[in-house]
Each structure stands twice: as structure tokens, then as C-alpha cells.
Amino acid sequence: MHITPRLTAAAEQRWLQIPEQFRERILSKVYCRKCPTPVLITEAEGKLDGHGDIILHGRCADCGGRVCRLIEAGEAGDIPT
């Protein structure tokens, strides 16, 4: 699986600080309110919010519903390499 979300320049800079295997895990474990288990996000787009967090918006790979994933600024530093 190789998913590349469309990101603003600032969000991409922060995103690339996260090791690739964890970026893929983040994209494949998104909550969808319609589906019973975590799902893969498709058509992902993202930007930084005012706190330096990445906000991803996209679609659930299972049902096509809208999903969102917040990656807090501290998460990139908390992930073991």
C-alpha cells in the first residue's frame, strides 16, 4: 500500500517527519462513523491547523463516506523510529 495525500507545503513538511511505515498505519486506521472497524482513507487532502496539527479529509475506502483524521503535532515526535 502506498498512499500519498495531497498536502499543503507546511503539512507535507510535518508529514515527512513521520517514518513511512507509521504514515501508512495512520492512513489505514481512520475512524468512519458508518463502518464498524478502522478504515483506509482515500482521496486524502490535508493542511496544518493553527496548533501545528495535520488535518486530513478524505473518503472511507469501504463505504465512501466522508472521514477526517487529526494528527497532533506531538505525534510525529512520539512515534518510535
C-alpha positions, 0 to 999 in steps of 0.5 A, a space after each residue: 500500500 502506498 498512499 500519498 495525500 495531497 498536502 499543503 507545503 507546511 503539512 507535507 513538511 510535518 508529514 515527512 517527519 513521520 517514518 513511512 511505515 507509521 504514515 501508512 498505519 495512520 492512513 489505514 486506521 481512520 475512524 468512519 462513523 458508518 463502518 464498524 472497524 478502522 478504515 483506509 482513507 482515500 482521496 486524502 487532502 490535508 493542511 496544518 491547523 493553527 496548533 501545528 496539527 495535520 488535518 486530513 479529509 478524505 473518503 472511507 475506502 469501504 463505504 465512501 463516506 466522508 472521514 477526517 483524521 487529526 494528527 497532533 503535532 506531538 505525534 510525529 515526535 512520539 512515534 518510535 523510529 
